[in-house]
Amino acid sequence: MSAIVYFEIFCDEEERASKFYSQLFGWKVERISGAKYCNITTQEGALGGLTRRFNPHQKIINYFGVPSVQQACARVEALGGRVLVPKMAVPESGYYALCMDSEGNIFGLWEDL
């Protein structure tokens, strides 16, 4: 069974969103040097990210851990979903893909190195 291993929160104003989630949940939000991205760490150790949204309809994306992004993408398509962003490498971390389920919900797949 796949578990949620990462999440991304999209926002219009990073400072405001960082303050909101830090104060609401006690999360640690840290900007990555030289990037337009913040890492989020929860008390339970879950990892997430915060960045500006690319379009006004963008929602939170959950990433599900899988043994093989390539195989999971094939299964998504076989079950009537779509692969929106094919397998891509994240240096020194793993691989991800973005997909849409049969109901139009967007989610990510994550494979550790």
C-alpha angles and dihedrals in degrees: 000000000000120000130203104264101172140010136198125208117200120208144173095225118029097198093051093046092046091053092046096053094038092053096038099048105011091245121163110236117190128178115231109236111253094006136097090232138091127208118225124206120187126205088255090055097251114149129224143155138231124205142148115283118251094212134012094252097055115126137187112297121211118204119213120209114237133172091234126020090194093056093042091052090053089051091049090056093044089055094051100266128120134237106227098177115022123222111308131179124242104201115250092356116064144265134300141185132187119226142177121224126221090272098051097260116141120223138162134235120214130196120186119223 
